[in-house]
Amino acid sequence: MKNSVVFRLSLKFSAILTATVFIIILLFFMLLRQFSHQQEYKGFTRTSENIVQALSTGNFKFLDHKLSELPFFVSYMIYDTESGEIFRQKNSIFGKLPETKGKPVRFSTKKAAGFEPISIIYMTTRYKFSGGPTFTVQIAQKTNGGAGHRFFREMFSLIAVATIPLLIISFFISRFFIRQTMHPVVKITKTAATISSTNLNQRLPETGKKDELDNLAKTFNSLFERLKADFDRERSFTSNVSHELKTPVAVILGQANLLRRWGKNDSEQLEKSLNTILQETHSMDSIISNLLQLSRIESGKIIPATEKVSIQKMFLRLKEEFKAINKDMTIQFEEKPLQEIYTDSELLHQVFVAIISNSNKFIKQNPLIELKCTQTENQTTIGILDNGPGFEENVLPHVFERFYRGDSSHNRSAGGSGLGLSIAQAIIKSLNGKIIASNGKNGGALITITLKNFT
């Protein structure tokens, strides 16, 4: 229970709410007390002003009339400032008090033996008759400060006691609303706990409210979709690897059994079987080497070495290399000796070799490769177009998939491991570029590579 997020949030919310209410009430009483004092000061100031005004008339009957109107609890004393002679007084048990220069002041005495502490408010104001004496008007009254303090102490205690039920009530109310709010999280958690690699097609419930929890569910569902795609791709990859390795192993095993039964005594069959075994062994070695290279590229273990590369020299190198491989192949390109790019020369060369080799496998007679390079300020685009049949529409989305050869049976008649274009794509990604497969306007397979001009 204590480990529950709902419990912790409810407790925090109720504590904050209770503390806030407590502080607001406390501030209210403090402001109320301050307002009461201010009103008391204003009334006291008006009383003093009225007495001084009556004194200033010089009409002592009028002064006595004004003094008689004062409340019984207000004491006063009017005395000559210089001589100290008392002119008028009433209940002036406090004696002459320090002058306040027309401002109300609170004054308290400490508790002494036989005497209770006294708390008063008083003020003194001077008035000087023209050419005559100066009088000091002193008014004072007791304040029930003890009662006021007791009132605020009692209110404070009452508020403190009232916070306990407020805390409990707010806890249960907040717990109810937080449980309602957290309900989608509970459903998401329970659903997520049931999802594994065997049922990645299952999705978390979405509320459709487009709030944070709904976005969380959508994010996880998007993650599960990507995971499912990755798992499906890995399953397909495992199946394809098994298929690709199973075929040469079966051929080698068949030829070995053939030689074991009778072929070793037939020199012609022996030579034929050994050549087949060597061919299939090389095929397996090619598959394994390509897989290792693909893994190293995708894991980032192969770090491109950036250098200035001449596109013209790269095209000339490819032309010479493939002339030795297929004398009927023609590689054409427009000579632009000033075209250069900053990239890894060997990795880019490997990409070109993989693409052109792929065209060489599928074009039966007189393969023609057109290389075209265009450059802007920020990027270089290289197009590789052949004169073959091009890609079928259903093949285009799968051109760069591992072991994909354009049919579901993985026909090995075209040769190769089916990893060349996959490796080319991985290399281009490691060079921060893009590679796209399409068909030329007049037919033929077109591979377009786009690289940034690093400087």
Rosetta blueprint (number, residue, H / E / L):
1 M L
2 K L
3 N L
4 S L
5 V H
6 V H
7 F H
8 R H
9 L H
10 S H
11 L H
12 K H
13 F H
14 S H
15 A H
16 I H
17 L H
18 T H
19 A H
20 T H
21 V H
22 F H
23 I H
24 I H
25 I H
26 L H
27 L H
28 F H
29 F H
30 M H
31 L H
32 L H
33 R H
34 Q H
35 F H
36 S H
37 H H
38 Q H
39 Q H
40 E H
41 Y H
42 K H
43 G H
44 F H
45 T H
46 R H
47 T H
48 S H
49 E H
50 N H
51 I H
52 V H
53 Q H
54 A H
55 L H
56 S H
57 T L
58 G L
59 N L
60 F H
61 K H
62 F H
63 L H
64 D H
65 H H
66 K H
67 L H
68 S H
69 E L
70 L L
71 P L
72 F L
73 F L
74 V E
75 S E
76 Y E
77 M E
78 I E
79 Y E
80 D E
81 T L
82 E L
83 S L
84 G L
85 E L
86 I E
87 F E
88 R E
89 Q E
90 K E
91 N L
92 S L
93 I L
94 F L
95 G L
96 K L
97 L L
98 P L
99 E L
100 T L
101 K L
102 G L
103 K L
104 P L
105 V E
106 R E
107 F E
108 S E
109 T L
110 K L
111 K L
112 A E
113 A L
114 G L
115 F E
116 E L
117 P L
118 I L
119 S E
120 I E
121 I E
122 Y E
123 M E
124 T E
125 T E
126 R E
127 Y E
128 K E
129 F L
130 S L
131 G L
132 G L
133 P L
134 T E
135 F E
136 T E
137 V E
138 Q E
139 I E
140 A E
141 Q E
142 K E
143 T L
144 N L
145 G H
146 G H
147 A H
148 G H
149 H H
150 R H
151 F H
152 F H
153 R H
154 E H
155 M H
156 F H
157 S H
158 L H
159 I H
160 A H
161 V H
162 A H
163 T H
164 I H
165 P H
166 L H
167 L H
168 I H
169 I H
170 S H
171 F H
172 F H
173 I H
174 S H
175 R H
176 F H
177 F H
178 I H
179 R H
180 Q H
181 T H
182 M H
183 H H
184 P H
185 V H
186 V H
187 K H
188 I H
189 T H
190 K H
191 T H
192 A H
193 A H
194 T H
195 I L
196 S L
197 S L
198 T L
199 N L
200 L L
201 N L
202 Q L
203 R L
204 L L
205 P L
206 E L
207 T L
208 G L
209 K L
210 K L
211 D L
212 E H
213 L H
214 D H
215 N H
216 L H
217 A H
218 K H
219 T H
220 F H
221 N H
222 S H
223 L H
224 F H
225 E H
226 R H
227 L H
228 K H
229 A H
230 D H
231 F H
232 D H
233 R H
234 E H
235 R H
236 S H
237 F H
238 T H
239 S H
240 N H
241 V H
242 S H
243 H H
244 E H
245 L H
246 K H
247 T H
248 P H
249 V H
250 A H
251 V H
252 I H
253 L H
254 G H
255 Q H
256 A H
257 N H
258 L H
259 L H
260 R H
261 R H
262 W L
263 G H
264 K H
265 N H
266 D L
267 S H
268 E H
269 Q H
270 L H
271 E H
272 K H
273 S H
274 L H
275 N H
276 T H
277 I H
278 L H
279 Q H
280 E H
281 T H
282 H H
283 S H
284 M H
285 D H
286 S H
287 I H
288 I H
289 S H
290 N H
291 L H
292 L H
293 Q H
294 L H
295 S H
296 R H
297 I H
298 E H
299 S L
300 G L
301 K L
302 I L
303 I L
304 P L
305 A L
306 T L
307 E E
308 K E
309 V E
310 S E
311 I H
312 Q H
313 K H
314 M H
315 F H
316 L H
317 R H
318 L H
319 K H
320 E H
321 E H
322 F H
323 K H
324 A H
325 I H
326 N L
327 K L
328 D L
329 M L
330 T E
331 I E
332 Q E
333 F E
334 E L
335 E L
336 K L
337 P L
338 L L
339 Q L
340 E E
341 I E
342 Y E
343 T E
344 D L
345 S H
346 E H
347 L H
348 L H
349 H H
350 Q H
351 V H
352 F H
353 V H
354 A H
355 I H
356 I H
357 S H
358 N H
359 S H
360 N H
361 K H
362 F H
363 I L
364 K L
365 Q L
366 N L
367 P L
368 L E
369 I E
370 E E
371 L E
372 K E
373 C E
374 T E
375 Q E
376 T L
377 E L
378 N L
379 Q E
380 T E
381 T E
382 I E
383 G E
384 I E
385 L E
386 D E
387 N L
388 G L
389 P L
390 G L
391 F L
392 E L
393 E L
394 N L
395 V L
396 L H
397 P H
398 H H
399 V L
400 F L
401 E L
402 R L
403 F L
404 Y L
405 R L
406 G L
407 D L
408 S L
409 S L
410 H L
411 N L
412 R L
413 S L
414 A L
415 G L
416 G L
417 S L
418 G L
419 L L
420 G H
421 L H
422 S H
423 I H
424 A H
425 Q H
426 A H
427 I H
428 I H
429 K H
430 S H
431 L L
432 N L
433 G L
434 K E
435 I E
436 I E
437 A E
438 S E
439 N E
440 G L
441 K L
442 N L
443 G L
444 G L
445 A E
446 L E
447 I E
448 T E
449 I E
450 T E
451 L E
452 K E
453 N L
454 F L
455 T L
